[in-house]
Amino acid sequence: MIQKTIMALMALIFLALPVSADEMRERSAETEATLRVTPEKSMVDLFLKDYSRAFQPIKGAKVRAAIRTPDGKTLEKDLIGMEMEGVFSYMNSLDLSKKGGYIFDITVDVDRVKRGFSFRYEKR
């Protein structure tokens, strides 16, 4: 509960800042995943849509990310689901200060059905 509250406060604070974000999209089975990386906010957001339910957002998933950073380290983070301004995403903070490639291997568990997504983000 405290972690969700902190994440919500962080997101609200950063909403007013002008930022640029990179988005990547991937599909697996009947699910579309869009990863938005916002280095200025040190945030990553994952948006999930269910094709079998008219592209409705998926809100009840457990999401875990393994992130390989440019220096070769691997971090594991849970992405916490929350709705802000009518948009639902799974998010967490991440130090994106290093230049180079970040690889996001994301596992999504929806109703005990696991799906995997892989994204690559290049920080220049």
N, C-alpha and C positions, 0 to 999 in steps of 0.2 A: 504494500500500500504506500509506504513512504517513497519507494523507488518510482512508482507511477506518478506520485505528486511532484517529486523533484523533476522528472522528465517533462511533465506538463508545464511546470513553471519555466523550465529552460526553453521549451518550445515557444511559449508565449513571449518571453523576453526577446528572443531572436526573430520573431515574426516581423518586427518593425524594421529590421536592418535590411538595406538593399544587398542582395546576394545573387550569385549565379549558381546554378545547379546543373549537374550532368545527369541524364536519365538513360537507363539501359533497360531493355525489355526482353523477356524470354517466356516461352510457353512450355508447359509440361502437362500432359493429359488434358484436362478441361480447365486448367488454371493458367492465368496470365500473371506474371510477376514483373513489376516495374521497380527498379532500384534507383532512388534519387540520392546522389551524393552531393552534399553541400559543404565544401571545405571551409568556407568562411564561418559557418556555424559549428563546425566539427560534428556534423550530424549525417546519419544515413537513415533513409526512410524506405520501407518496402511496402508497396501497394499490391494487394492480391485481389484478383477478380475471378469469379466462377463463371465459366462459359455455359455450363448447364443450367444456370439460374439467371439468364439474361444479363450477364456481366455484372452481377451484384458483388459488392465487396465481401471478402471473406473476413469475418470478424472473430471467429472462435479458434484460431490456429495457435499452435505453439511453434515459435520461430527461433531458430538457432543459427548463428553465423560463425563460420571459421574464416578469419580474414588473414591472408598472408600479406605482410607489409613489404615495402621496397627493400628493407634491410634483411628480409628472409625470415623474420619472426612470424609466428602464427598466434593470433589472438582469438579467443572464443567469447562470443557475446550472445545473450538472449536479446531478441528484439521485442520490445514491449508494445503491445497493441493499445492504441487509444484513438479517440475521435476528437478532432479539433476543427472548428469552423465547418462542420458537416462533412469532413473528409476523414476516413479511417485509414491509418497506416500503422506499421510496426516499425519502431524506431529505437535508436540508441545513439549515444555520443561516441565519437572515435577521433583520435588524434590523426589528422590528415595533413600534417605539416611537412612530412618528408616527400621529396620529389621522387617520381618513379611509379611503378605499377603496383596496384593493390588488387588482389584476387579475393572475391567474395564467394565462398561456397556456402549456400544457404539451404537448410533443411526445414521444410514446412510440414507439420503434422496436423492434418485436418481430419477429425473423426477417425483417428488411428490409421489414416492412409498417409504415407509419407511421400513427399515429392522433393526433388532436388533441383536447385537452380545454381548456375555459376555465372558470375559477372566479373569483368575486368575493367578497372578504372585507372586511367593514366593521369597522374598529377604532374603538371609541367611547371 
